[in-house]
Amino acid sequence: MRRARATRRRGLALALSLAAGLALPGCTESESEDPRPVVVVSVLPQEYLVHRIAGDAVRIEVLIPPGASPASYEPGITQMRALSRAALCLRVGHPRFPFENTWLDALLAERPDLLVIDGSAGAEALPNDPHVWLAPRQVERTAIRLEAALAEVLPEQREMLAAELAGFRREIDALDAEIRGILAERTGRRFLVFHPAWGRFADAYGLEQVAIERDGKEPDPHALARHIEQARRAGVKVIFVQPQFDPAGAETVAREIGARVEALDPLAYDWAGNLRHVAQALAEGLFE
């Protein structure tokens, strides 16, 4: 295991060196001439956050592309090239986020000069839930640190960055109040998911997430039968799934209990709009 990790790290170091020094396939002329600093983020909702504060003053590169699973995605030369040129990296920063554990940490070790912001800094301790961007107040804390880092990268844009951060914080206040209004009469109720992505959102709004999957593994037949019986007794009508994962297991449970399967995407780009949609969907899919 240690030898494999060392071999992979040498390979990553070589790839980063090549990405930094060569005009690699896929590198367009417009990219090479773009004078804007590059900001690398791990997931799409973080792209929304950077763009909300910095706008078009930076070029944003997302390491995990739309539709890819953080549990299995492997970076390609495009991601290597972006990281080799980056001025700033916003990562999830949680020890259970698989893409970063497997790939990004090793890549960042080859860029000790790179300014890095951890999206998990200051987050409540949920050791098994890396989805820190799904809690609005944690995103606000990240935005404050991000704005300070962007001001180092773009010192001539300090006033603009400060103004955009202030506006974004007001939007977070409004979004948080709206979600609380949607869920106000449902505190303490539960919702059933296959992949446990929504624990931090649930904690923020007084709900309880009940997950079929545990530790990234589907339940064995006995556990699945138990979930089916419990869901049937509770009157569950909706099972929420994540579009990056196979829904077959959830569909099996849904057929047995007469429920429907509905996708909620924790990796959607439109962070604010997505959380608003999630609140409305959960309000309709909660059970006692």
Buried (B, 14 or more C-beta within 10 A) or exposed (E): EEEEEEEEBEEBBEBBEBBBEEEBEEBEEEBEEEEBBBBBBBBBBBBBBBBBBBEEBBBBBBBBEEEBBBEEBEBEBBBBBBBBBBBBBBBBBBEBBBBBBBBBBBBBEBBEEBBBBBBBEEBEEBEEBBBBBBBBBBBBBBBBBBBBBBBEBBEEBBEBBBEBBEEBBEBBEEBBEBBBEBBEEBEEBBBBBBBBBBBBBBBBBEBEBBBBBEEEEBBEEEEBEEBBEEBBEBEBBBBBBBBBBEBEBBBBBBEBBEBEBBEBBBBBBEBBEBBBBBBBBBBEBBBE
